[in-house]
Amino acid sequence: MIKVEVLGKNGFEPSNSNKDYAVKKLQKLEHLFTGQDVTARVVCKVYPTYHKVEITLPTKNAILRSESKEKDIYAAIDISIDKLLGQVRKYKTKRDRTNKDGIKEVEQAWVEVKEPKLVKSKNIELEPMSKEEAIDQMELLGHDFFVYLDSSTHKTNVIYLRDDGDYAVIETKEK
């Protein structure tokens, strides 16, 4: 049985119609989880030019997650569920394949997918600068984050571009 939680963020409160739509669509996946009680969490966010829907579906062996950005909340729900359905089908297909020793290939494949490897290491020389200068440097480089030495606090900080288009800073402090 699939239980569904529909939540809003960023000032968006899903209507009963939004909630019913998400529940109805997710119930169509119920046959894929026979014998399991799962709770799908649907988080709906609103931004000036689009809606974002994130669906998380923790199962017995994996956590499935999808997200989509669309102009319409219903389209975002549909696309997120379609992505989730694709993941479920792929996962079930892999799970059902077993080698002659009975070791499930999907569990090995899932571990490989879920455990990324460190493939690059980079040394940087930190230049003292203000937050505004760090934003300028980040934009010039075309990155979505930038590590810098704050000129006023003399601490290492990370400035990054948020999904909503604004900036945020992670400030470090010593223990």
C-alpha positions in Angstrom: 0.0 0.0 0.0 1.3 3.5 -0.9 0.6 6.3 1.6 1.1 9.8 0.2 2.2 12.9 2.0 1.8 16.1 0.0 3.6 19.2 1.4 4.2 22.7 0.2 7.3 24.9 0.6 8.4 28.4 -0.4 5.0 29.8 0.6 3.1 27.3 -1.6 0.2 25.5 0.1 -1.0 22.6 -2.1 -4.8 22.7 -2.6 -7.0 19.7 -1.9 -7.2 19.3 -5.7 -3.3 19.2 -5.9 -3.1 16.7 -3.1 -5.9 14.5 -4.6 -4.2 14.6 -8.0 -0.8 13.5 -6.6 -2.4 10.7 -4.5 -4.5 9.4 -7.5 -1.4 9.4 -9.7 0.8 7.7 -7.2 -1.8 5.0 -6.4 -1.2 3.8 -10.0 2.2 2.6 -8.8 0.8 0.5 -6.0 0.9 -2.7 -8.0 4.7 -2.3 -8.2 5.1 -2.6 -4.4 3.1 -5.7 -3.5 3.6 -6.7 0.1 5.3 -3.4 1.0 4.0 -0.4 2.9 5.6 2.6 1.4 5.1 6.3 2.0 5.7 8.7 -0.8 6.6 12.2 0.1 5.6 14.9 -2.5 7.1 18.3 -1.9 5.6 21.1 -4.1 7.4 24.4 -4.3 6.5 27.6 -6.2 8.9 30.0 -7.9 8.2 33.1 -9.9 8.3 31.3 -13.3 7.8 27.6 -12.5 6.6 25.0 -10.0 8.9 22.3 -8.7 7.8 18.9 -7.5 10.1 16.5 -5.7 8.9 12.9 -4.9 10.8 10.6 -2.6 9.7 7.0 -2.3 11.7 5.0 0.3 11.3 1.3 -0.3 12.7 -1.7 1.5 15.8 -1.9 -0.7 16.2 1.6 -2.2 15.2 5.2 -2.0 13.7 6.4 -5.2 13.6 10.1 -5.9 12.5 12.3 -8.8 12.0 16.0 -9.4 10.7 18.2 -12.1 10.2 21.9 -12.9 7.2 23.0 -14.9 5.0 26.0 -15.4 2.0 24.1 -14.1 1.9 22.1 -10.9 -0.1 19.2 -12.4 2.5 18.9 -15.3 5.3 18.9 -12.7 3.5 16.1 -10.7 3.0 14.1 -13.9 6.6 14.4 -15.1 8.0 13.5 -11.6 5.8 10.4 -11.4 6.8 9.4 -14.9 10.5 9.7 -13.9 9.8 7.7 -10.8 7.9 5.0 -12.7 11.0 4.7 -15.0 13.2 4.3 -12.0 10.9 1.7 -10.5 10.8 -0.3 -13.7 14.5 -0.2 -14.2 15.1 -1.2 -10.6 12.6 -4.1 -10.7 14.1 -5.3 -14.0 17.6 -5.3 -12.5 16.4 -6.9 -9.2 14.7 -9.7 -11.0 17.9 -10.7 -12.8 19.9 -13.0 -10.7 23.1 -14.9 -11.5 23.4 -18.6 -10.9 24.6 -18.1 -7.3 21.4 -16.2 -6.6 23.2 -12.9 -5.9 21.0 -10.1 -7.1 22.7 -7.9 -9.6 20.5 -5.0 -8.8 21.9 -4.7 -5.3 25.4 -4.5 -6.6 24.3 -2.1 -9.4 22.5 0.1 -6.9 25.5 0.3 -4.6 27.6 1.3 -7.6 25.1 4.1 -8.5 24.7 5.3 -5.0 28.4 5.5 -4.1 30.1 8.1 -6.3 33.8 8.0 -6.5 36.2 10.9 -6.1 37.5 11.5 -9.6 39.3 14.8 -9.3 41.1 16.8 -6.7 41.9 20.5 -7.1 44.1 22.8 -5.1 43.1 26.5 -5.0 44.8 29.6 -3.6 42.3 31.5 -1.6 42.2 35.2 -2.3 40.6 37.5 0.4 37.5 39.1 -1.1 34.0 40.3 -0.3 30.8 38.3 -0.9 30.1 40.5 -3.9 33.5 39.9 -5.4 33.1 36.2 -4.8 29.7 36.3 -6.7 31.4 38.1 -9.6 34.2 35.5 -9.7 31.7 32.7 -9.6 29.7 34.2 -12.5 32.9 34.8 -14.5 33.9 31.2 -14.1 30.4 30.0 -15.0 30.2 27.9 -11.8 27.3 27.4 -9.4 29.6 27.7 -6.3 32.8 29.4 -5.3 35.2 28.9 -2.4 36.8 32.1 -1.1 38.5 33.7 1.9 36.2 36.4 3.3 38.1 39.6 3.6 36.2 40.8 6.7 36.2 37.6 8.8 39.4 35.9 7.3 37.5 32.6 7.2 36.9 30.2 4.3 33.4 30.5 2.9 31.5 28.9 0.0 29.0 31.0 -1.9 26.5 29.2 -4.2 23.7 29.7 -6.6 20.4 28.4 -5.2 17.7 26.7 -7.4 15.5 29.8 -7.0 18.2 32.0 -8.6 19.4 33.7 -5.4 22.7 33.3 -3.7 23.6 31.7 -0.3 26.8 31.5 1.7 28.2 28.7 3.8 30.3 30.3 6.5 32.9 28.2 8.3 33.9 28.5 11.9 36.6 26.7 13.9 35.9 24.5 16.9 
